[in-house]
Amino acid sequence: MYKLMAIDLDGTLLNSFGEVSENTKKALKEAKNQGTEVVLASGRPISSTESIAVELGIDNYLISGNGAAVFDIKNQKILYDRFLSKEQVLQIARICEANSFFYNVYTEDEVIASSLSHNILFYHKENIKKVEERRTHINIVQNIEEYIKQSSKDRFLKITVCDESKFIFNSIMKKLKEIEGIDVLEVAYMSRKKIKDGTEDVDIQYYYTEITNQNVNKWTAIEYLLERLNIKKEEVIAIGDNINDQEMILGAGLGVVMGNSNPKMKEIADAVVADNNSEGVLEAIKKYVLK
């Protein structure tokens, strides 16, 4: 039996509209009831990841910021963290501001952005369907760099940088890689999500990268939990779709990726299931987790 199941959110557990099917919710509950520790492992802020965990009845632990923090849901405290410092964030912000790159900064409880674009627009549309206390807190400010300078906060989960042009995005990557002491995620394909605009389905597509402190990834955060819970890595199943899931897919006893994953992820996975719009996580739970 797999004693711990780590599941990514966007592109994996959540469909293109940011929803979890009722059948998948039931399967997650069954897995939890049989003794499998279910852990959401996301790039989202703690508060946003927690709101989804609560909705699904997952009440022990979660991983946020692509592994920058492990959060104890029951006791409402951070157990493990690898945050970016304010100095690191300001260095990245200066490059983004000087080159007019769209970026947003993730803290434990909010996303700081300058407009409702790209990933922020998706969060905004997702929020409309949620009650106030379960929304991703979006803080729109006029100038992110100046806001961070004046902020009392001194630790940050990650930064996301987006652009619709591949040419511009490649120049973003080149500049960011010159900064020392950070990890810049290599994502070779566009993020594709959907939002409702009246009765129409509207695509949101953009190239993006995520910046964290050095040596931050979901598997390192999972290893912290394994030691805490006395679980072996062979007893872990990890389910994901993107490059930020790579380490946990390789590290787990069983690494499962979605049908919508990029080709590189499919090459390194132990198994491939249906896509996130066809209940791929449900397929994985039924096939590999439930007795």
C-alpha positions as CSV (number, residue, x, y, z in Angstrom):
1,M,0.0,0.0,0.0
2,Y,1.2,3.5,-0.7
3,K,1.3,5.4,2.6
4,L,1.6,8.9,1.1
5,M,0.1,10.3,-2.1
6,A,1.4,13.7,-3.3
7,I,-0.7,15.4,-5.9
8,D,-0.1,18.5,-7.9
9,L,-3.0,20.9,-8.4
10,D,-3.0,22.9,-11.7
11,G,-3.0,20.7,-14.7
12,T,-3.3,17.6,-12.5
13,L,-6.0,17.4,-9.8
14,L,-7.8,20.5,-11.2
15,N,-9.3,20.5,-14.6
16,S,-8.9,23.4,-17.0
17,F,-11.6,25.4,-15.1
18,G,-9.9,24.8,-11.7
19,E,-12.4,22.2,-10.6
20,V,-12.2,18.7,-9.0
21,S,-14.8,16.2,-10.1
22,E,-17.1,14.6,-7.6
23,N,-15.9,11.1,-8.4
24,T,-12.3,12.2,-7.7
25,K,-13.3,13.8,-4.4
26,K,-14.9,10.5,-3.3
27,A,-11.8,8.6,-4.3
28,L,-9.6,10.9,-2.3
29,K,-11.8,10.4,0.7
30,E,-11.5,6.6,0.3
31,A,-7.8,6.8,0.0
32,K,-7.6,8.9,3.2
33,N,-9.9,6.5,5.0
34,Q,-7.8,3.5,4.2
35,G,-4.8,5.2,5.7
36,T,-3.0,6.9,2.8
37,E,-1.7,10.4,3.7
38,V,-2.9,12.7,1.0
39,V,-0.7,15.8,0.4
40,L,-1.4,18.5,-2.1
41,A,1.9,19.7,-3.6
42,S,1.4,23.0,-5.4
43,G,3.1,26.1,-6.7
44,R,0.2,28.2,-5.2
45,P,0.4,30.2,-2.0
46,I,-0.3,28.4,1.3
47,S,-3.7,30.0,1.7
48,S,-4.9,29.1,-1.8
49,T,-3.6,25.5,-1.5
50,E,-5.2,25.2,1.9
51,S,-8.6,26.3,0.7
52,I,-8.6,23.5,-1.8
53,A,-7.3,21.0,0.8
54,V,-10.2,22.0,3.1
55,E,-12.7,21.6,0.3
56,L,-11.4,18.1,-0.3
57,G,-11.2,17.0,3.4
58,I,-7.4,16.9,3.4
59,D,-6.5,18.2,6.8
60,N,-2.9,17.2,7.8
61,Y,-0.2,18.7,5.5
62,L,0.3,20.6,2.3
63,I,3.3,21.7,0.2
64,S,3.2,25.2,-1.3
65,G,5.4,27.4,-3.5
66,N,6.8,24.4,-5.4
67,G,8.3,23.0,-2.2
68,A,9.3,26.3,-0.6
69,A,7.1,25.5,2.4
70,V,5.5,22.6,4.2
71,F,2.4,23.6,6.2
72,D,0.7,21.8,9.1
73,I,-3.0,22.4,8.4
74,K,-4.3,21.2,11.8
75,N,-1.9,23.3,13.8
76,Q,-1.8,26.2,11.3
77,K,2.0,26.5,11.2
78,I,4.8,26.2,8.8
79,L,7.0,23.2,9.5
80,Y,9.7,23.7,6.8
81,D,10.6,26.6,4.6
82,R,13.1,27.7,1.9
83,F,11.8,31.2,1.2
84,L,13.2,33.8,-1.1
85,S,14.6,36.8,0.8
86,K,13.4,40.4,0.2
87,E,16.8,41.2,-1.3
88,Q,16.4,38.4,-3.9
89,V,12.9,39.4,-4.8
90,L,13.9,43.0,-5.3
91,Q,16.8,42.0,-7.5
92,I,14.4,40.0,-9.7
93,A,11.8,42.7,-9.6
94,R,14.3,45.3,-10.9
95,I,15.0,43.2,-13.9
96,C,11.4,42.6,-14.6
97,E,10.5,46.3,-14.2
98,A,13.4,47.5,-16.4
99,N,12.4,45.2,-19.2
100,S,8.6,45.5,-18.8
101,F,8.2,41.8,-18.0
102,F,4.8,40.7,-16.4
103,Y,5.5,39.1,-13.1
104,N,3.9,38.4,-9.7
105,V,5.2,37.6,-6.3
106,Y,3.8,34.9,-4.1
107,T,3.8,35.2,-0.3
108,E,2.4,32.7,2.2
109,D,-1.1,34.2,1.9
110,E,-1.4,36.3,-1.3
111,V,-0.2,36.9,-4.8
112,I,1.1,40.4,-5.5
113,A,0.6,41.6,-9.1
114,S,0.1,44.8,-11.1
115,S,-2.9,43.7,-13.2
116,L,-5.3,40.8,-13.8
117,S,-3.4,39.1,-16.6
118,H,-2.2,35.6,-17.4
119,N,-2.1,33.4,-14.2
120,I,-3.6,36.2,-12.1
121,L,-6.7,36.4,-14.4
122,F,-7.2,32.7,-14.0
123,Y,-7.1,33.0,-10.2
124,H,-9.5,35.9,-10.3
125,K,-12.0,34.0,-12.4
126,E,-11.6,30.9,-10.1
127,N,-12.3,33.2,-7.1
128,I,-15.7,34.2,-8.4
129,K,-17.0,30.6,-7.8
130,K,-15.6,30.5,-4.2
131,V,-16.8,31.9,-0.9
132,E,-14.6,34.7,0.4
133,E,-12.5,32.7,2.9
134,R,-11.5,30.2,0.2
135,R,-10.3,32.6,-2.4
136,T,-6.8,33.1,-3.6
137,H,-6.0,36.6,-2.2
138,I,-4.8,38.8,-5.1
139,N,-3.2,42.1,-4.2
140,I,-3.1,44.4,-7.2
141,V,-0.6,47.2,-6.7
142,Q,0.7,50.0,-8.9
143,N,4.4,49.1,-8.6
144,I,5.4,45.7,-7.2
145,E,9.0,46.7,-6.6
146,E,8.1,49.8,-4.6
147,Y,5.4,47.8,-2.7
148,I,7.9,45.1,-1.7
149,K,10.4,47.8,-0.6
150,Q,7.8,49.3,1.8
151,S,6.4,45.9,2.9
152,S,7.1,44.5,6.4
153,K,7.3,41.0,4.8
154,D,10.8,39.6,4.5
155,R,10.1,36.2,3.1
156,F,8.5,35.1,-0.2
157,L,7.5,31.7,-1.7
158,K,8.3,32.3,-5.4
159,I,8.0,34.7,-8.4
160,T,6.2,33.9,-11.6
161,V,7.1,35.6,-14.9
162,C,4.8,35.4,-17.9
163,D,4.6,36.5,-21.6
164,E,2.6,35.5,-24.6
165,S,5.6,35.9,-27.0
166,K,8.1,33.0,-27.1
167,F,10.8,35.4,-28.3
168,I,10.3,37.8,-25.4
169,F,10.1,35.0,-23.0
170,N,13.4,33.5,-24.1
171,S,15.0,36.9,-23.4
172,I,13.4,36.9,-19.9
173,M,14.9,33.5,-19.2
174,K,18.4,34.6,-20.3
175,K,18.4,37.6,-18.0
176,L,17.0,35.7,-15.0
177,K,19.6,33.0,-15.3
178,E,22.3,35.5,-14.6
179,I,21.1,35.9,-11.0
180,E,22.9,33.8,-8.5
181,G,21.3,31.9,-5.6
182,I,18.0,31.2,-7.3
183,D,16.4,28.4,-9.4
184,V,14.7,29.3,-12.6
185,L,12.2,26.7,-13.8
186,E,12.7,25.5,-17.4
187,V,9.2,25.3,-18.9
188,A,9.3,24.7,-22.6
189,Y,5.6,24.9,-23.5
190,M,2.7,27.3,-23.0
191,S,0.3,27.2,-20.0
192,R,-3.2,26.6,-21.3
193,K,-6.2,27.2,-19.1
194,K,-9.8,28.1,-19.6
195,I,-12.1,30.7,-18.0
196,K,-15.9,31.3,-18.4
197,D,-16.8,34.7,-20.0
198,G,-20.6,34.6,-19.9
199,T,-21.6,31.5,-21.8
200,E,-18.2,31.4,-23.7
201,D,-15.1,29.4,-22.8
202,V,-12.0,31.6,-23.2
203,D,-8.5,30.3,-23.4
204,I,-5.7,31.8,-21.4
205,Q,-2.3,30.9,-22.9
206,Y,1.1,32.1,-22.0
207,Y,4.8,31.1,-21.6
208,Y,6.0,31.3,-18.0
209,T,8.7,30.5,-15.6
210,E,8.8,30.2,-11.8
211,I,11.6,31.4,-9.6
212,T,12.4,30.0,-6.2
213,N,15.3,29.9,-3.8
214,Q,18.1,27.6,-4.8
215,N,17.4,23.8,-4.3
216,V,13.7,24.2,-3.8
217,N,11.5,21.5,-5.2
218,K,8.5,19.4,-4.2
219,W,10.5,16.2,-3.6
220,T,12.8,17.9,-1.0
221,A,9.7,19.0,0.8
222,I,8.2,15.5,0.6
223,E,11.4,14.1,2.0
224,Y,10.9,16.3,5.0
225,L,7.5,14.8,5.6
226,L,8.7,11.2,5.0
227,E,11.2,11.6,7.8
228,R,8.5,13.2,10.1
229,L,6.0,10.4,9.3
230,N,8.5,7.5,9.2
231,I,7.5,6.6,5.6
232,K,9.9,5.2,3.0
233,K,10.2,6.8,-0.5
234,E,9.1,3.4,-2.0
235,E,5.8,3.9,-0.2
236,V,5.1,7.2,-2.0
237,I,3.0,7.8,-5.1
238,A,3.4,11.2,-6.8
239,I,1.0,12.5,-9.4
240,G,1.9,15.6,-11.5
241,D,2.1,17.1,-15.0
242,N,4.7,19.8,-15.3
243,I,8.4,20.4,-15.0
244,N,8.0,21.6,-11.4
245,D,6.8,18.0,-10.6
246,Q,9.9,16.4,-12.1
247,E,11.8,15.7,-8.9
248,M,8.9,14.2,-7.0
249,I,8.0,12.0,-10.0
250,L,11.5,10.7,-10.1
251,G,11.9,10.4,-6.3
252,A,8.7,8.6,-5.5
253,G,8.2,4.9,-5.4
254,L,5.7,5.4,-8.2
255,G,5.7,8.5,-10.4
256,V,2.5,9.1,-12.4
257,V,1.9,11.9,-14.9
258,M,-1.2,13.1,-16.7
259,G,-2.1,12.7,-20.4
260,N,-1.7,16.4,-20.8
261,S,1.9,16.4,-19.5
262,N,4.7,17.5,-21.8
263,P,6.7,14.7,-23.5
264,K,9.7,15.0,-21.2
265,M,7.5,14.2,-18.2
266,K,6.0,11.2,-19.9
267,E,9.4,9.9,-20.6
268,I,10.5,9.9,-17.0
269,A,7.3,8.7,-15.4
270,D,6.5,5.1,-14.3
271,A,2.9,5.5,-15.6
272,V,0.7,7.8,-17.7
273,V,-3.0,8.3,-17.0
274,A,-5.8,10.3,-18.6
275,D,-5.6,14.1,-18.8
276,N,-6.8,16.5,-16.2
277,N,-10.1,17.0,-18.0
278,S,-10.7,13.3,-18.1
279,E,-10.3,12.4,-14.4
280,G,-6.7,11.2,-14.7
281,V,-6.1,11.5,-11.0
282,L,-9.2,9.3,-10.4
283,E,-7.7,6.7,-12.7
284,A,-4.4,6.7,-10.8
285,I,-6.1,6.4,-7.4
286,K,-8.3,3.5,-8.5
287,K,-5.5,1.7,-10.2
288,Y,-2.6,2.2,-7.8
289,V,-3.9,3.4,-4.4
290,L,-7.2,1.9,-3.4
291,K,-7.2,-1.7,-2.1
